[in-house]
Amino acid sequence: MTEMPKITFQPDGNSIVVPKGTSILEAAKKCHAEVGYACGGVCACSTCHVYVREGFDSLSEQTEKEEDILDKAFDVRPTSRLGCQSRVADADVVVEITPESRKAYFDEHPEEREKKKAG
């Protein structure tokens, strides 16, 4: 039996073990990580922008369309990826949720923002 990779989201530490081929965004939704997805995960916005801290080589190749959308993101780095386009292979992956993605998440989920404020 093949071990499944684990995706961990920083700074919260949410993590989930997922089948190979799962996107970072799909994993984020399943473990309630605060990753935005204004377009619904169809590579039409940059709200699922994350920084890959570990396991970058375990992700699917970046497409030209993803590169074009990332051009619209804020503070793009060499380790930037769109969560909706990045599918995990065999190795574990650690990602940092960008400030713009976290803001988009709370804009999309005002009830979560209120819960967080209430603490």
KOLGU-4560 file (N, C-alpha, C; in nm, 3 decimals, padded with zeros to 5 digits):
<recs>
<n_xx: 00.085 n_yy: -00.119 n_zz: 00.000 ca_xx: 00.000 ca_yy: 00.000 ca_zz: 00.000 c_xx: 00.089 c_yy: 00.125 c_zz: 00.000 mol: A seq: 1 type: MET>
<n_xx: 00.059 n_yy: 00.218 n_zz: -00.088 ca_xx: 00.135 ca_yy: 00.342 ca_zz: -00.099 c_xx: 00.087 c_yy: 00.440 c_zz: 00.007 mol: A seq: 2 type: THR>
<n_xx: 00.182 n_yy: 00.506 n_zz: 00.073 ca_xx: 00.144 ca_yy: 00.608 ca_zz: 00.169 c_xx: 00.095 c_yy: 00.731 c_zz: 00.095 mol: A seq: 3 type: GLU>
<n_xx: -00.004 n_yy: 00.795 n_zz: 00.154 ca_xx: -00.058 ca_yy: 00.916 ca_zz: 00.092 c_xx: 00.015 c_yy: 01.038 c_zz: 00.148 mol: A seq: 4 type: MET>
<n_xx: 00.032 n_yy: 01.142 n_zz: 00.065 ca_xx: 00.102 ca_yy: 01.262 ca_zz: 00.110 c_xx: 00.016 c_yy: 01.344 c_zz: 00.206 mol: A seq: 5 type: PRO>
<n_xx: 00.084 n_yy: 01.421 n_zz: 00.289 ca_xx: 00.018 ca_yy: 01.510 ca_zz: 00.384 c_xx: 00.045 c_yy: 01.654 c_zz: 00.339 mol: A seq: 6 type: LYS>
<n_xx: -00.059 n_yy: 01.737 n_zz: 00.343 ca_xx: -00.046 ca_yy: 01.879 ca_zz: 00.314 c_xx: -00.070 c_yy: 01.954 c_zz: 00.445 mol: A seq: 7 type: ILE>
<n_xx: 00.025 n_yy: 02.040 n_zz: 00.481 ca_xx: 00.014 ca_yy: 02.120 ca_zz: 00.603 c_xx: 00.007 c_yy: 02.267 c_zz: 00.564 mol: A seq: 8 type: THR>
<n_xx: -00.082 n_yy: 02.339 n_zz: 00.629 ca_xx: -00.104 ca_yy: 02.481 ca_zz: 00.602 c_xx: -00.052 c_yy: 02.565 c_zz: 00.717 mol: A seq: 9 type: PHE>
<n_xx: 00.034 n_yy: 02.661 n_zz: 00.684 ca_xx: 00.086 ca_yy: 02.753 ca_zz: 00.785 c_xx: 00.017 c_yy: 02.888 c_zz: 00.767 mol: A seq: 10 type: GLN>
<n_xx: -00.004 n_yy: 02.965 n_zz: 00.868 ca_xx: 00.054 ca_yy: 02.951 ca_zz: 01.001 c_xx: -00.031 c_yy: 02.870 c_zz: 01.097 mol: A seq: 11 type: PRO>
<n_xx: -00.151 n_yy: 02.827 n_zz: 01.058 ca_xx: -00.241 ca_yy: 02.763 ca_zz: 01.152 c_xx: -00.203 c_yy: 02.620 c_zz: 01.189 mol: A seq: 12 type: ASP>
<n_xx: -00.133 n_yy: 02.552 n_zz: 01.100 ca_xx: -00.094 ca_yy: 02.415 ca_zz: 01.127 c_xx: -00.199 c_yy: 02.311 c_zz: 01.088 mol: A seq: 13 type: GLY>
<n_xx: -00.308 n_yy: 02.354 n_zz: 01.023 ca_xx: -00.406 ca_yy: 02.257 ca_zz: 00.974 c_xx: -00.334 c_yy: 02.163 c_zz: 00.877 mol: A seq: 14 type: ASN>
<n_xx: -00.362 n_yy: 02.034 n_zz: 00.886 ca_xx: -00.302 ca_yy: 01.941 ca_zz: 00.791 c_xx: -00.400 c_yy: 01.830 c_zz: 00.760 mol: A seq: 15 type: SER>
<n_xx: -00.376 n_yy: 01.765 n_zz: 00.647 ca_xx: -00.464 ca_yy: 01.658 ca_zz: 00.602 c_xx: -00.384 c_yy: 01.562 c_zz: 00.514 mol: A seq: 16 type: ILE>
<n_xx: -00.411 n_yy: 01.435 n_zz: 00.527 ca_xx: -00.353 ca_yy: 01.333 ca_zz: 00.439 c_xx: -00.451 c_yy: 01.315 c_zz: 00.324 mol: A seq: 17 type: VAL>
<n_xx: -00.398 n_yy: 01.319 n_zz: 00.202 ca_xx: -00.484 ca_yy: 01.319 ca_zz: 00.083 c_xx: -00.435 c_yy: 01.218 c_zz: -00.020 mol: A seq: 18 type: VAL>
<n_xx: -00.522 n_yy: 01.174 n_zz: -00.107 ca_xx: -00.477 ca_yy: 01.088 ca_zz: -00.218 c_xx: -00.390 c_yy: 01.167 c_zz: -00.315 mol: A seq: 19 type: PRO>
<n_xx: -00.297 n_yy: 01.098 n_zz: -00.377 ca_xx: -00.213 ca_yy: 01.157 ca_zz: -00.481 c_xx: -00.306 c_yy: 01.220 c_zz: -00.586 mol: A seq: 20 type: LYS>
<n_xx: -00.270 n_yy: 01.339 n_zz: -00.635 ca_xx: -00.351 ca_yy: 01.408 ca_zz: -00.736 c_xx: -00.447 c_yy: 01.511 c_zz: -00.678 mol: A seq: 21 type: GLY>
<n_xx: -00.454 n_yy: 01.519 n_zz: -00.546 ca_xx: -00.541 ca_yy: 01.618 ca_zz: -00.481 c_xx: -00.476 c_yy: 01.755 c_zz: -00.493 mol: A seq: 22 type: THR>
<n_xx: -00.557 n_yy: 01.857 n_zz: -00.521 ca_xx: -00.502 ca_yy: 01.992 ca_zz: -00.529 c_xx: -00.487 c_yy: 02.050 c_zz: -00.388 mol: A seq: 23 type: SER>
<n_xx: -00.398 n_yy: 02.147 n_zz: -00.377 ca_xx: -00.380 ca_yy: 02.217 ca_zz: -00.250 c_xx: -00.512 c_yy: 02.280 c_zz: -00.207 mol: A seq: 24 type: ILE>
<n_xx: -00.586 n_yy: 02.337 n_zz: -00.300 ca_xx: -00.714 ca_yy: 02.400 ca_zz: -00.266 c_xx: -00.815 c_yy: 02.297 c_zz: -00.217 mol: A seq: 25 type: LEU>
<n_xx: -00.825 n_yy: 02.181 n_zz: -00.282 ca_xx: -00.916 ca_yy: 02.077 ca_zz: -00.236 c_xx: -00.882 c_yy: 02.035 c_zz: -00.093 mol: A seq: 26 type: GLU>
<n_xx: -00.752 n_yy: 02.020 n_zz: -00.066 ca_xx: -00.708 ca_yy: 01.982 ca_zz: 00.068 c_xx: -00.743 c_yy: 02.091 c_zz: 00.168 mol: A seq: 27 type: ALA>
<n_xx: -00.723 n_yy: 02.218 n_zz: 00.130 ca_xx: -00.754 ca_yy: 02.330 ca_zz: 00.219 c_xx: -00.902 c_yy: 02.329 c_zz: 00.258 mol: A seq: 28 type: ALA>
<n_xx: -00.988 n_yy: 02.308 n_zz: 00.160 ca_xx: -01.132 ca_yy: 02.305 ca_zz: 00.189 c_xx: -01.165 c_yy: 02.192 c_zz: 00.286 mol: A seq: 29 type: LYS>
<n_xx: -01.106 n_yy: 02.075 n_zz: 00.265 ca_xx: -01.136 ca_yy: 01.958 ca_zz: 00.349 c_xx: -01.091 c_yy: 01.976 c_zz: 00.493 mol: A seq: 30 type: LYS>
<n_xx: -00.980 n_yy: 02.047 n_zz: 00.515 ca_xx: -00.930 ca_yy: 02.062 ca_zz: 00.653 c_xx: -00.957 c_yy: 02.202 c_zz: 00.709 mol: A seq: 31 type: CYS>
<n_xx: -01.039 n_yy: 02.279 n_zz: 00.639 ca_xx: -01.082 ca_yy: 02.412 ca_zz: 00.684 c_xx: -00.966 c_yy: 02.510 c_zz: 00.700 mol: A seq: 32 type: HIS>
<n_xx: -00.867 n_yy: 02.498 n_zz: 00.614 ca_xx: -00.758 ca_yy: 02.596 ca_zz: 00.610 c_xx: -00.812 c_yy: 02.721 c_zz: 00.542 mol: A seq: 33 type: ALA>
<n_xx: -00.763 n_yy: 02.836 n_zz: 00.582 ca_xx: -00.817 ca_yy: 02.965 ca_zz: 00.537 c_xx: -00.755 c_yy: 03.011 c_zz: 00.405 mol: A seq: 34 type: GLU>
<n_xx: -00.782 n_yy: 02.934 n_zz: 00.300 ca_xx: -00.733 ca_yy: 02.965 ca_zz: 00.165 c_xx: -00.852 c_yy: 03.016 c_zz: 00.084 mol: A seq: 35 type: VAL>
<n_xx: -00.836 n_yy: 03.134 n_zz: 00.022 ca_xx: -00.943 ca_yy: 03.191 ca_zz: -00.058 c_xx: -00.963 c_yy: 03.119 c_zz: -00.190 mol: A seq: 36 type: GLY>
<n_xx: -01.082 n_yy: 03.133 n_zz: -00.246 ca_xx: -01.111 ca_yy: 03.073 ca_zz: -00.378 c_xx: -01.229 c_yy: 03.144 c_zz: -00.443 mol: A seq: 37 type: TYR>
<n_xx: -01.211 n_yy: 03.273 n_zz: -00.469 ca_xx: -01.320 ca_yy: 03.355 ca_zz: -00.522 c_xx: -01.377 c_yy: 03.302 c_zz: -00.653 mol: A seq: 38 type: ALA>
<n_xx: -01.294 n_yy: 03.242 n_zz: -00.737 ca_xx: -01.343 ca_yy: 03.194 ca_zz: -00.867 c_xx: -01.396 c_yy: 03.051 c_zz: -00.859 mol: A seq: 39 type: CYS>
<n_xx: -01.390 n_yy: 02.992 n_zz: -00.742 ca_xx: -01.437 ca_yy: 02.854 ca_zz: -00.728 c_xx: -01.331 c_yy: 02.751 c_zz: -00.763 mol: A seq: 40 type: GLY>
<n_xx: -01.210 n_yy: 02.796 n_zz: -00.784 ca_xx: -01.101 ca_yy: 02.702 ca_zz: -00.812 c_xx: -01.085 c_yy: 02.666 c_zz: -00.959 mol: A seq: 41 type: GLY>
<n_xx: -01.111 n_yy: 02.759 n_zz: -01.047 ca_xx: -01.102 ca_yy: 02.731 ca_zz: -01.191 c_xx: -00.992 c_yy: 02.813 c_zz: -01.260 mol: A seq: 42 type: VAL>
<n_xx: -00.895 n_yy: 02.859 n_zz: -01.184 ca_xx: -00.780 ca_yy: 02.933 ca_zz: -01.239 c_xx: -00.822 c_yy: 03.062 c_zz: -01.310 mol: A seq: 43 type: CYS>
<n_xx: -00.913 n_yy: 03.136 n_zz: -01.244 ca_xx: -00.958 ca_yy: 03.262 ca_zz: -01.302 c_xx: -00.928 c_yy: 03.381 c_zz: -01.210 mol: A seq: 44 type: ALA>
<n_xx: -00.867 n_yy: 03.355 n_zz: -01.095 ca_xx: -00.829 ca_yy: 03.462 ca_zz: -01.003 c_xx: -00.702 c_yy: 03.417 c_zz: -00.930 mol: A seq: 45 type: CYS>
<n_xx: -00.652 n_yy: 03.498 n_zz: -00.840 ca_xx: -00.530 ca_yy: 03.459 ca_zz: -00.769 c_xx: -00.553 c_yy: 03.446 c_zz: -00.619 mol: A seq: 46 type: SER>
<n_xx: -00.678 n_yy: 03.430 n_zz: -00.577 ca_xx: -00.707 ca_yy: 03.429 ca_zz: -00.434 c_xx: -00.661 c_yy: 03.302 c_zz: -00.363 mol: A seq: 47 type: THR>
<n_xx: -00.624 n_yy: 03.198 n_zz: -00.434 ca_xx: -00.572 ca_yy: 03.076 ca_zz: -00.370 c_xx: -00.419 c_yy: 03.071 c_zz: -00.374 mol: A seq: 48 type: CYS>
<n_xx: -00.357 n_yy: 03.186 n_zz: -00.391 ca_xx: -00.212 ca_yy: 03.200 ca_zz: -00.397 c_xx: -00.149 c_yy: 03.157 c_zz: -00.264 mol: A seq: 49 type: HIS>
<n_xx: -00.056 n_yy: 03.063 n_zz: -00.271 ca_xx: 00.018 ca_yy: 03.016 ca_zz: -00.152 c_xx: 00.166 c_yy: 03.014 c_zz: -00.183 mol: A seq: 50 type: VAL>
<n_xx: 00.247 n_yy: 03.012 n_zz: -00.075 ca_xx: 00.392 ca_yy: 02.992 ca_zz: -00.088 c_xx: 00.422 c_yy: 02.849 c_zz: -00.045 mol: A seq: 51 type: TYR>
<n_xx: 00.492 n_yy: 02.777 n_zz: -00.129 ca_xx: 00.525 ca_yy: 02.639 ca_zz: -00.097 c_xx: 00.655 c_yy: 02.639 c_zz: -00.017 mol: A seq: 52 type: VAL>
<n_xx: 00.649 n_yy: 02.594 n_zz: 00.107 ca_xx: 00.766 ca_yy: 02.593 ca_zz: 00.197 c_xx: 00.843 c_yy: 02.462 c_zz: 00.187 mol: A seq: 53 type: ARG>
<n_xx: 00.773 n_yy: 02.352 n_zz: 00.166 ca_xx: 00.837 ca_yy: 02.220 ca_zz: 00.152 c_xx: 00.758 c_yy: 02.140 c_zz: 00.050 mol: A seq: 54 type: GLU>
<n_xx: 00.828 n_yy: 02.058 n_zz: -00.027 ca_xx: 00.762 ca_yy: 01.969 ca_zz: -00.122 c_xx: 00.729 c_yy: 02.031 c_zz: -00.256 mol: A seq: 55 type: GLY>
<n_xx: 00.793 n_yy: 02.141 n_zz: -00.291 ca_xx: 00.764 ca_yy: 02.209 ca_zz: -00.418 c_xx: 00.776 c_yy: 02.114 c_zz: -00.537 mol: A seq: 56 type: PHE>
<n_xx: 00.878 n_yy: 02.028 n_zz: -00.535 ca_xx: 00.900 ca_yy: 01.935 ca_zz: -00.646 c_xx: 00.798 c_yy: 01.823 c_zz: -00.652 mol: A seq: 57 type: ASP>
<n_xx: 00.718 n_yy: 01.809 n_zz: -00.548 ca_xx: 00.614 ca_yy: 01.707 ca_zz: -00.546 c_xx: 00.485 c_yy: 01.755 c_zz: -00.613 mol: A seq: 58 type: SER>
<n_xx: 00.482 n_yy: 01.880 n_zz: -00.654 ca_xx: 00.361 ca_yy: 01.935 ca_zz: -00.714 c_xx: 00.363 c_yy: 01.922 c_zz: -00.866 mol: A seq: 59 type: LEU>
<n_xx: 00.243 n_yy: 01.922 n_zz: -00.924 ca_xx: 00.229 ca_yy: 01.919 ca_zz: -01.069 c_xx: 00.300 c_yy: 02.039 c_zz: -01.131 mol: A seq: 60 type: SER>
<n_xx: 00.335 n_yy: 02.026 n_zz: -01.257 ca_xx: 00.402 ca_yy: 02.134 ca_zz: -01.329 c_xx: 00.311 c_yy: 02.256 c_zz: -01.341 mol: A seq: 61 type: GLU>
<n_xx: 00.371 n_yy: 02.372 n_zz: -01.335 ca_xx: 00.296 ca_yy: 02.496 ca_zz: -01.352 c_xx: 00.263 c_yy: 02.516 c_zz: -01.499 mol: A seq: 62 type: GLN>
<n_xx: 00.139 n_yy: 02.551 n_zz: -01.527 ca_xx: 00.097 ca_yy: 02.576 ca_zz: -01.665 c_xx: 00.114 c_yy: 02.723 c_zz: -01.699 mol: A seq: 63 type: THR>
<n_xx: 00.109 n_yy: 02.753 n_zz: -01.826 ca_xx: 00.118 ca_yy: 02.892 ca_zz: -01.871 c_xx: 00.001 c_yy: 02.974 c_zz: -01.817 mol: A seq: 64 type: GLU>
<n_xx: -00.118 n_yy: 02.913 n_zz: -01.813 ca_xx: -00.235 ca_yy: 02.984 ca_zz: -01.760 c_xx: -00.215 c_yy: 03.019 c_zz: -01.613 mol: A seq: 65 type: LYS>
<n_xx: -00.160 n_yy: 02.924 n_zz: -01.534 ca_xx: -00.134 ca_yy: 02.953 ca_zz: -01.393 c_xx: -00.033 c_yy: 03.067 c_zz: -01.381 mol: A seq: 66 type: GLU>
<n_xx: 00.071 n_yy: 03.065 n_zz: -01.462 ca_xx: 00.171 ca_yy: 03.173 ca_zz: -01.459 c_xx: 00.106 c_yy: 03.308 c_zz: -01.489 mol: A seq: 67 type: GLU>
<n_xx: 00.015 n_yy: 03.309 n_zz: -01.588 ca_xx: -00.054 ca_yy: 03.433 ca_zz: -01.624 c_xx: -00.139 c_yy: 03.486 c_zz: -01.509 mol: A seq: 68 type: ASP>
<n_xx: -00.210 n_yy: 03.396 n_zz: -01.441 ca_xx: -00.294 ca_yy: 03.438 ca_zz: -01.328 c_xx: -00.207 c_yy: 03.483 c_zz: -01.211 mol: A seq: 69 type: ILE>
<n_xx: -00.096 n_yy: 03.413 n_zz: -01.187 ca_xx: -00.005 ca_yy: 03.452 ca_zz: -01.079 c_xx: 00.052 c_yy: 03.592 c_zz: -01.101 mol: A seq: 70 type: LEU>
<n_xx: 00.063 n_yy: 03.633 n_zz: -01.227 ca_xx: 00.110 ca_yy: 03.768 ca_zz: -01.257 c_xx: 00.021 c_yy: 03.875 c_zz: -01.194 mol: A seq: 71 type: ASP>
<n_xx: -00.104 n_yy: 03.840 n_zz: -01.164 ca_xx: -00.199 ca_yy: 03.934 ca_zz: -01.105 c_xx: -00.195 c_yy: 03.932 c_zz: -00.952 mol: A seq: 72 type: LYS>
<n_xx: -00.123 n_yy: 03.834 n_zz: -00.896 ca_xx: -00.118 ca_yy: 03.820 ca_zz: -00.750 c_xx: -00.021 c_yy: 03.920 c_zz: -00.689 mol: A seq: 73 type: ALA>
<n_xx: -00.034 n_yy: 03.940 n_zz: -00.558 ca_xx: 00.051 ca_yy: 04.030 ca_zz: -00.483 c_xx: 00.167 c_yy: 03.953 c_zz: -00.423 mol: A seq: 74 type: PHE>
<n_xx: 00.288 n_yy: 04.011 n_zz: -00.427 ca_xx: 00.407 ca_yy: 03.953 ca_zz: -00.365 c_xx: 00.437 c_yy: 03.811 c_zz: -00.413 mol: A seq: 75 type: ASP>
<n_xx: 00.442 n_yy: 03.794 n_zz: -00.544 ca_xx: 00.474 ca_yy: 03.664 ca_zz: -00.602 c_xx: 00.621 c_yy: 03.633 c_zz: -00.580 mol: A seq: 76 type: VAL>
<n_xx: 00.648 n_yy: 03.510 n_zz: -00.540 ca_xx: 00.784 ca_yy: 03.464 ca_zz: -00.510 c_xx: 00.815 c_yy: 03.340 c_zz: -00.593 mol: A seq: 77 type: ARG>
<n_xx: 00.941 n_yy: 03.298 n_zz: -00.596 ca_xx: 00.975 ca_yy: 03.176 ca_zz: -00.672 c_xx: 00.898 c_yy: 03.052 c_zz: -00.624 mol: A seq: 78 type: PRO>
<n_xx: 00.853 n_yy: 03.053 n_zz: -00.500 ca_xx: 00.779 ca_yy: 02.938 ca_zz: -00.446 c_xx: 00.627 c_yy: 02.957 c_zz: -00.452 mol: A seq: 79 type: THR>
<n_xx: 00.580 n_yy: 03.058 n_zz: -00.523 ca_xx: 00.437 ca_yy: 03.084 ca_zz: -00.535 c_xx: 00.370 c_yy: 02.981 c_zz: -00.625 mol: A seq: 80 type: SER>
<n_xx: 00.250 n_yy: 02.940 n_zz: -00.583 ca_xx: 00.165 ca_yy: 02.855 ca_zz: -00.667 c_xx: 00.020 c_yy: 02.892 c_zz: -00.640 mol: A seq: 81 type: ARG>
<n_xx: -00.066 n_yy: 02.856 n_zz: -00.733 ca_xx: -00.209 ca_yy: 02.868 ca_zz: -00.711 c_xx: -00.257 c_yy: 02.734 c_zz: -00.656 mol: A seq: 82 type: LEU>
<n_xx: -00.327 n_yy: 02.739 n_zz: -00.545 ca_xx: -00.373 ca_yy: 02.616 ca_zz: -00.482 c_xx: -00.463 c_yy: 02.533 c_zz: -00.570 mol: A seq: 83 type: GLY>
<n_xx: -00.541 n_yy: 02.598 n_zz: -00.655 ca_xx: -00.634 ca_yy: 02.523 ca_zz: -00.741 c_xx: -00.563 c_yy: 02.447 c_zz: -00.852 mol: A seq: 84 type: CYS>
<n_xx: -00.442 n_yy: 02.487 n_zz: -00.885 ca_xx: -00.369 ca_yy: 02.427 ca_zz: -00.997 c_xx: -00.257 c_yy: 02.333 c_zz: -00.953 mol: A seq: 85 type: GLN>
<n_xx: -00.227 n_yy: 02.330 n_zz: -00.824 ca_xx: -00.113 ca_yy: 02.254 ca_zz: -00.772 c_xx: -00.162 c_yy: 02.122 c_zz: -00.715 mol: A seq: 86 type: SER>
<n_xx: -00.129 n_yy: 02.013 n_zz: -00.784 ca_xx: -00.170 ca_yy: 01.880 ca_zz: -00.739 c_xx: -00.049 c_yy: 01.808 c_zz: -00.682 mol: A seq: 87 type: ARG>
<n_xx: -00.070 n_yy: 01.744 n_zz: -00.567 ca_xx: 00.038 ca_yy: 01.679 ca_zz: -00.495 c_xx: 00.066 c_yy: 01.540 c_zz: -00.552 mol: A seq: 88 type: VAL>
<n_xx: 00.194 n_yy: 01.504 n_zz: -00.552 ca_xx: 00.234 ca_yy: 01.369 ca_zz: -00.597 c_xx: 00.255 c_yy: 01.282 c_zz: -00.472 mol: A seq: 89 type: ALA>
<n_xx: 00.377 n_yy: 01.236 n_zz: -00.449 ca_xx: 00.403 ca_yy: 01.142 ca_zz: -00.341 c_xx: 00.454 c_yy: 01.204 c_zz: -00.211 mol: A seq: 90 type: ASP>
<n_xx: 00.522 n_yy: 01.318 n_zz: -00.219 ca_xx: 00.586 ca_yy: 01.375 ca_zz: -00.100 c_xx: 00.492 c_yy: 01.469 c_zz: -00.026 mol: A seq: 91 type: ALA>
<n_xx: 00.518 n_yy: 01.484 n_zz: 00.104 ca_xx: 00.441 ca_yy: 01.579 ca_zz: 00.184 c_xx: 00.470 c_yy: 01.721 c_zz: 00.138 mol: A seq: 92 type: ASP>
<n_xx: 00.374 n_yy: 01.809 n_zz: 00.159 ca_xx: 00.386 ca_yy: 01.948 ca_zz: 00.116 c_xx: 00.347 c_yy: 02.038 c_zz: 00.234 mol: A seq: 93 type: VAL>
<n_xx: 00.425 n_yy: 02.145 n_zz: 00.251 ca_xx: 00.392 ca_yy: 02.248 ca_zz: 00.351 c_xx: 00.376 c_yy: 02.379 c_zz: 00.276 mol: A seq: 94 type: VAL>
<n_xx: 00.262 n_yy: 02.444 n_zz: 00.296 ca_xx: 00.238 ca_yy: 02.572 ca_zz: 00.230 c_xx: 00.205 c_yy: 02.679 c_zz: 00.332 mol: A seq: 95 type: VAL>
<n_xx: 00.242 n_yy: 02.802 n_zz: 00.297 ca_xx: 00.205 ca_yy: 02.918 ca_zz: 00.377 c_xx: 00.094 c_yy: 02.990 c_zz: 00.302 mol: A seq: 96 type: GLU>
<n_xx: -00.015 n_yy: 03.015 n_zz: 00.371 ca_xx: -00.126 ca_yy: 03.087 ca_zz: 00.311 c_xx: -00.087 c_yy: 03.235 c_zz: 00.305 mol: A seq: 97 type: ILE>
<n_xx: -00.094 n_yy: 03.294 n_zz: 00.187 ca_xx: -00.055 ca_yy: 03.434 ca_zz: 00.172 c_xx: -00.159 c_yy: 03.525 c_zz: 00.240 mol: A seq: 98 type: THR>
<n_xx: -00.116 n_yy: 03.644 n_zz: 00.280 ca_xx: -00.212 ca_yy: 03.739 ca_zz: 00.340 c_xx: -00.330 c_yy: 03.769 c_zz: 00.247 mol: A seq: 99 type: PRO>
<n_xx: -00.304 n_yy: 03.780 n_zz: 00.116 ca_xx: -00.414 ca_yy: 03.809 ca_zz: 00.023 c_xx: -00.514 c_yy: 03.693 c_zz: 00.017 mol: A seq: 100 type: GLU>
<n_xx: -00.464 n_yy: 03.571 n_zz: 00.025 ca_xx: -00.552 ca_yy: 03.455 ca_zz: 00.021 c_xx: -00.636 c_yy: 03.446 c_zz: 00.148 mol: A seq: 101 type: SER>
<n_xx: -00.573 n_yy: 03.469 n_zz: 00.263 ca_xx: -00.645 ca_yy: 03.467 ca_zz: 00.390 c_xx: -00.754 c_yy: 03.576 c_zz: 00.391 mol: A seq: 102 type: ARG>
<n_xx: -00.721 n_yy: 03.696 n_zz: 00.343 ca_xx: -00.820 ca_yy: 03.804 ca_zz: 00.336 c_xx: -00.936 c_yy: 03.765 c_zz: 00.245 mol: A seq: 103 type: LYS>
<n_xx: -00.904 n_yy: 03.706 n_zz: 00.130 ca_xx: -01.009 ca_yy: 03.662 ca_zz: 00.038 c_xx: -01.098 c_yy: 03.557 c_zz: 00.104 mol: A seq: 104 type: ALA>
<n_xx: -01.037 n_yy: 03.465 n_zz: 00.179 ca_xx: -01.115 ca_yy: 03.362 ca_zz: 00.249 c_xx: -01.217 c_yy: 03.427 c_zz: 00.342 mol: A seq: 105 type: TYR>
<n_xx: -01.171 n_yy: 03.523 n_zz: 00.423 ca_xx: -01.262 ca_yy: 03.586 ca_zz: 00.517 c_xx: -01.364 c_yy: 03.676 c_zz: 00.448 mol: A seq: 106 type: PHE>
<n_xx: -01.329 n_yy: 03.734 n_zz: 00.332 ca_xx: -01.427 ca_yy: 03.809 ca_zz: 00.253 c_xx: -01.535 c_yy: 03.715 c_zz: 00.199 mol: A seq: 107 type: ASP>
<n_xx: -01.494 n_yy: 03.593 n_zz: 00.164 ca_xx: -01.588 ca_yy: 03.493 ca_zz: 00.111 c_xx: -01.668 c_yy: 03.425 c_zz: 00.221 mol: A seq: 108 type: GLU>
<n_xx: -01.616 n_yy: 03.426 n_zz: 00.343 ca_xx: -01.680 ca_yy: 03.358 ca_zz: 00.457 c_xx: -01.691 c_yy: 03.454 c_zz: 00.577 mol: A seq: 109 type: HIS>
<n_xx: -01.779 n_yy: 03.554 n_zz: 00.565 ca_xx: -01.790 ca_yy: 03.653 ca_zz: 00.674 c_xx: -01.825 c_yy: 03.590 c_zz: 00.809 mol: A seq: 110 type: PRO>
<n_xx: -01.899 n_yy: 03.479 n_zz: 00.807 ca_xx: -01.933 ca_yy: 03.413 ca_zz: 00.933 c_xx: -01.808 c_yy: 03.359 c_zz: 01.004 mol: A seq: 111 type: GLU>
<n_xx: -01.710 n_yy: 03.315 n_zz: 00.926 ca_xx: -01.583 ca_yy: 03.268 ca_zz: 00.985 c_xx: -01.504 c_yy: 03.386 c_zz: 01.043 mol: A seq: 112 type: GLU>
<n_xx: -01.509 n_yy: 03.498 n_zz: 00.974 ca_xx: -01.442 ca_yy: 03.619 ca_zz: 01.024 c_xx: -01.501 c_yy: 03.659 c_zz: 01.159 mol: A seq: 113 type: ARG>
<n_xx: -01.634 n_yy: 03.655 n_zz: 01.170 ca_xx: -01.701 ca_yy: 03.692 ca_zz: 01.295 c_xx: -01.665 c_yy: 03.595 c_zz: 01.407 mol: A seq: 114 type: GLU>
<n_xx: -01.659 n_yy: 03.464 n_zz: 01.375 ca_xx: -01.620 ca_yy: 03.364 ca_zz: 01.475 c_xx: -01.480 c_yy: 03.390 c_zz: 01.526 mol: A seq: 115 type: LYS>
<n_xx: -01.390 n_yy: 03.425 n_zz: 01.433 ca_xx: -01.250 ca_yy: 03.450 ca_zz: 01.470 c_xx: -01.241 c_yy: 03.574 c_zz: 01.559 mol: A seq: 116 type: LYS>
<n_xx: -01.318 n_yy: 03.677 n_zz: 01.526 ca_xx: -01.319 ca_yy: 03.800 ca_zz: 01.607 c_xx: -01.369 c_yy: 03.771 c_zz: 01.749 mol: A seq: 117 type: LYS>
<n_xx: -01.473 n_yy: 03.687 n_zz: 01.758 ca_xx: -01.532 ca_yy: 03.655 ca_zz: 01.887 c_xx: -01.436 c_yy: 03.569 c_zz: 01.971 mol: A seq: 118 type: ALA>
<n_xx: -01.346 n_yy: 03.498 n_zz: 01.899 ca_xx: -01.239 ca_yy: 03.423 ca_zz: 01.960 c_xx: -01.281 c_yy: 03.314 c_zz: 02.047 mol: A seq: 119 type: GLY>
</recs>
